[in-house]
Every structure is written in structure tokens, then in C-alpha cells.
Amino acid sequence: LRLGYPAPVADFTLSHMLGWRDERLAVIADLKRTSPGRRLGELIDVRKAMMVRPALDAAFALGARAAMVSTDRIFYSGSPEDLAEASAHVRGKEQVLGCGLPVIAKDIVVDPLQIARAACLGANAVLLIAGACPQKLPSLLDTCTVMGVEAVVEVHTADEARLAGESGASLLLVNERDRETGELVVGQAISVAAALPPDATCLAGGGVSMIEQVRDLRAAGYDGVVLGRPLAAGGGDELMRQISQELWQQRLAEPIQLNIKGKAHGARGDGAGWPGSALKP
């Protein structure tokens, strides 16, 4: 980066796998050994003995279109070696299957060198947490472009969603779990949906464990969901089967209304907060 060396080609494998190739909802597997708890310093055992290659194989066999692999040692018990192993493994699968299986590097990114490291380790995309670096977000997105990797911008609130859109993000993940408190805010993704850029690919995650939740998120306009703990807990197989058997409708441009806790929320496509960008019914 300091030499100003750009990547020779841009990697759009993730966008391709999440795109509107068909009407199926995309699922991203979040592979992690531990996860932060509610109390400071608390770690929750998700899949402590996880081996990267078998976990990847199991996720893709269930129908996941991408995998998120953590390089953070403190909160998720991951490592750069995990990312390198995952990237090498999926490249071998690509030669057999003839299609790319994208890997997203998951870390608390606050410096461009972290993006450069993820790209060097073979990541197709990098997770950027809007709340961790709001002022740096535009420059970090530019760094991803220079390094030839895609950026998935994680948001938790409507303000963060608007910031991501104004900064040029085209892949967004709404996390219903508040990273500051560890609390799960049920319905947060649906509440934030109206503030999402209507032309972006949008995912939801955090606490998704039942097909009814997935249906509500799809109705709100989400293109995919991120599953972490359900895949590790053993109930992920059934949930993935249910998702694959659903006859999903294509995302609507015309807004719909969902009633959550007595409040009506506009689904994606109404362009709230995005003048001139929404499609008119």
C-alpha cells in the first residue's frame, strides 16, 4: 500500500455468488471457534475444536455460498493461518467444481494494512465494521478497491446504514447483535431495512436460527443471511434444508409494510433516506 501498488484485477466472486442468479436466498457461513459474550472479556464457546477445512466442506455441502473466516485471535480464536488455509482449500475446490467459493476475512479492521494482509492471504472480501471506524470507512473502502477485494460493511443502526451507503458500500450486513453491549436486538434488521441503499446487496445476521426469521428477513428485502452459532450447534442442517426448499420470491421494488412490536416498518425498496434512488411502483 505504501508503494501505491494496485491489484491487477478486481475480485467480484462474492458479488457473483450473492447476486440475483436465481430466486434462492443466499447463506453465508460464519466459521468461528468463540464469540464475545455480554460481559467484558467473556467468550462464548461456539465451536472450540473447529478445523478449518472440514468446517468449510460441511458449510458448502449444506449450500452456503460463502464463508466468513476470522483472523482475530482475542474474540473469535481465529488466526491469519486459518484464513490462508481456507483460501487455499477453496481454490482447490474451484478447480474441481468450476466455480469460486468466496472467503470473507473477518477482523476488527481499523488500518489499511489489515486489508492488505487479508488480500495477501487469499481473501475474496473483507468485513468492515462501520461502528468501529466511522471516520475511516470511506478510505478503508478505497483500500479494498485498490487491493482488489470486495468489502462487506457491517452495520447495526439506520445511521450506520446510511453512512455505509454514502461511503459507497455495495455489500452490507446488518448485525442484530450490538457489538458494544453483546445484546441481541430482535427485529433490528427489519427496522434498519428502510435505510439500506436500494441498489446494494444486503445480508442480515446475529441470532438467526429459525425459518420464520429468515422468511421475515426475505420479506423485508434481504438477499441473504449469515449463520454462525446455528451451524455449530447442530440445528444448522435442518435450517439450511428448510431455506433451500423455500420458494423465494424475487426482491420487490415496491415497498411493503411489516408490523414489528406494533410499529410498521418499510421494507427495502422504498428508498427511505435515499432520494431519487428508489424504483417507483
N, C-alpha and C positions, 0 to 999 in steps of 0.2 A: 504494500500500500504506500509506503513512504517513497518508493521508487516510481509510483504512479503507474504500475503495471496492470492493465486491464485484462480480464479474461478474454480469450479469443472468441468464445461463443457463449451465448446465454443458455441457461438450463431451464426449460419450461416443462420438465417431466411432471412435476406436481400439478401444475395447472391442467395439463393434459389428462391426468388421471382423475382429477376432480371435476373436469368440465362436463358440459351437457352432451355427452356422447349417447346417453340413454336416459331413461327416467329413474334409474335407481339412485337411492341415497348413498352418498359416499361415507365410508367409515375409515377413520384414521386410528390406528392402534398406538396408544401411548405406553411405551415399554419403560417401566421404571421399577426399581427394587424397593425404594422407600418414598414417602411423600411427607411434606411438612404437616404437622398437626396444628391444633388451635393454640396451644401454649408455646411460648418462646423456647426454641431448642428441641421441641418434641418432634419425633419422627415416627411415622406410622409404617409398619411393615406391610408392604404391598406384595412383593414377590422377591424376598431377600436373596434367594438362591438362583435367581434368573440367569440363564445362559443366553447370550445374545442370539446365536444362530437358531437354536430350537424355538425360541420365542418368536423370532421373525417368521420362521417357516409355519408355525401354528397360526399366527395372525393372518398371513396371506392365504393360507389354506381355508380359513374361515371367510375370506372375502374382503379383507381390508385392502384399501387401495394405496395406503401409505403407512409408514411407521415413524413415530417420533422417538428418538433415542437421546437420552440425557447424557451430557458430558459433565454435569455438576456432581461433585463428589459429596458435598455437605448435605444437601437436602434430598437428593434423589439417588445417592450412592452409585452414580454413573461415573464415566471416565472418558477421556478422548480416545482411549483404546477401544471402548465399546463402539463408538461412532465409526472408527476406522474398520473394525471387524464387520459391523453391519453394512457399511458401504461396499466393502469387498465382497461380502456374501451376496448382496442383491445384484451386483454386477455379474457375478457368475450365474445367477438365476436369469438375468436378462438375456444372456447368450442362449439359454435353453428355451425360455418362454417367448422370446422375441419382443418383449415389451419391458419398459422400465418400471421398476418398483421403487418409488421415491422414498428417500430417508430425510427426515427433518431433524436438524440438530437442535436440541433443547437445552438452553442455558439461560442464565440471567445476564443478558448481553448489555454491557454498558460501554464497550470500547470496540472500535472497528477491527482491532487485531483479533478479537474473538470470532468475528465473522470470517476473517482471513484464515484462521486456524480451521474452522469448520469446513470451509471450501477445500482447503488442502487435505483434509481427512476424508473428503469424498461426499459431503452432504449435498443434496439437491436443493435444500431450502434451510432457512434458519428462523427460529422463533424469536420474535422481538416482543417484549412486554412493554406496552405503551406506558403503564404506570411506573415502570422502573426508570424510564429515560424519556420523559415527555419532550424536553427541550432538544434532545439529541435525535429524536425519532426521524426527522427528515434526512439528516446526514447519515444515519445508520441505514436507512432505506437506499440512499445513494450508494453507500458502500456495497450493499448486496448487489446492486446493478453492476457496479464496477467489477465485482468478484465473480459475476456470472451465476449467482444463486438467487433463488426466489426468497421472499420474506413473508412469513406468516405473522401478522401483528395481532397479539393477544390484547383484548380489551375487557373491561368489566362494567363500565358505565357508558351512558349515552355520550357524555363529554369526551371520553376516550375514543369512542367510535367515530365521532365527528373529527377529532384530531387525526386519527389514522387515515380517514378519507381525505382530509385536507392535505395530509402529508404525501398522498399518492399511493397508499396501500391498496392492493387489489385482492389480497387474500387476508381475511380477518377471522379470528377465533374469539368468540365471546365465552369467557370462562365464568360460570355461575359461582365459582368459589372465589371469595375475596382473598387475595394473596396477603393482604395486610393482617387480617384477623383469622384467616383459616375457615371462616364461616361459609356455609353453603347457603346461597340466597336463591331459593327455589323460585322459578319464574323470571329470573333476571334476564336470561337470554331473550325471552319473548318481549319483555319490557324494553330492551335495547334495540329490538329489531327495526323499529321505525327510523332509528338514527343511523342505520348502516347504509353505506353507499349502494344504490340500487344496481350498479353495474359490477359490483365486486362479488367474488366467490366467498361465501360466509359459512363458517362452521360454528358449532356450539359444543361445549364440553363442561365437565365438572358435575358429578352427581348423576349423570345419565345412566340409568340401569334398567329401565322398563320400556317396553314398546310403546306404551301410551305417551311417555315423554317424547319419544322420537317422533311420533305422529304429530304432536303439538308443535314441535320444532319445525317439522317439514311444512305444516300448515302456515307457520309464521314466515316461511320463505327461506329457511336454511337449506344449504346444499349438502351438508354432511354433518356428522357428529364425531367427536373424539371420545374413545372409550379407553379407560385406563384400568381402574380397580375392578370393574366387572369381568374383564378378560382374565385377570389374575385370580379372582375369587371362584371361578368355576362356572358362574352363570352366564359368562360371555358367549359360550357356544350357542345356547338357546336364543339369546337376544340377537346374535348375528343371523341365525337361521330365520327368525321372525322378520328381521329387516330385509333380508334377501327375498322373502316371499311376499312382501307388501307390493301392491300395485300402486306405485307412487305416481302422483300427477306432476306434470311439469310446473315449475315455479310460475306463479301468476304475476302479471304486471299490475293488475287491478288490485287495490288494497282490500283486505278482508279484516274483520274485527274479531279479536279473541278476548274473552272475558276472563281475566285473571284476578281473583280475590276482589271481585266486584268492580274492577276497572277495565274499561275497554282499551285495547292496545292495537294500533295499526300494524299490520304485518309488513314485511319488506315489500317494496314496490310502490309504496305511497309517496316515497321521496321526501318524507318529512325532514326538514333541515337541509334539503338539497334542492334548492330552486332550479327549475329548468331541466333537472336531470331525470325526473321520473317519467315513465311512459304513461300517457293518458288513456283511460278506458274508452 
